[in-house]
Amino acid sequence: MNPHRPRRPREDGAALRYLAQWRRHVQTVERLMRSQRYISTRCPCCDPGMVQDDARARLERLMRNGGRRAHRLRVAVEEIDQRFRDVTVEGGGPRASAWWERRVPRA
């Protein structure tokens, strides 16, 4: 990259798409918890509070691959992860599952 011609930030990258999906999921869980009418069914097919997409898993793979942007991505994901941890609790599930798949919204 020529230092005299800096590139514009990407607007269509896969990482940004996955980050937006993960953020939307966390916002949905936060909204459910604020409404105080949420009752967890602990069913990933029926419960909007449970993780149903693999955006977070794909972000994890991108961060583990490293590269120039991995650190910035990790910082952005960690902020969203903390918000998710604040509104969820450990809900059991297989220990082989990722931590975000074992968490359920607080009852």
HUBELMO-V775360 format. One record per pair of residues at least 24 apart in sequence whose ideal C-beta (glycine too) atoms are under 8 Angstrom apart, sorted by the first residue. I is the first residue (numbers start at 0). J is the second residue. Records with the same first field share a line. If there is no record, write none. Layout:
BEGIN
I = J ; J
END
This chain:
BEGIN
13 = 57 ; 61
14 = 58 ; 61 ; 68 ; 72
17 = 54 ; 55 ; 57 ; 58 ; 61
18 = 54 ; 58 ; 72 ; 75 ; 76 ; 79
20 = 52 ; 54
21 = 54 ; 55 ; 58 ; 76 ; 79
22 = 79
24 = 50 ; 51 ; 52 ; 54 ; 55
25 = 79 ; 82 ; 83 ; 86
28 = 83 ; 86 ; 87 ; 104
29 = 82 ; 86
31 = 104
32 = 86 ; 104 ; 105
37 = 104
38 = 106
39 = 90 ; 103 ; 104 ; 106
41 = 90 ; 103
46 = 103
48 = 87 ; 103 ; 104
49 = 103 ; 104
50 = 99 ; 100 ; 102
55 = 97 ; 99
56 = 97
59 = 97
END
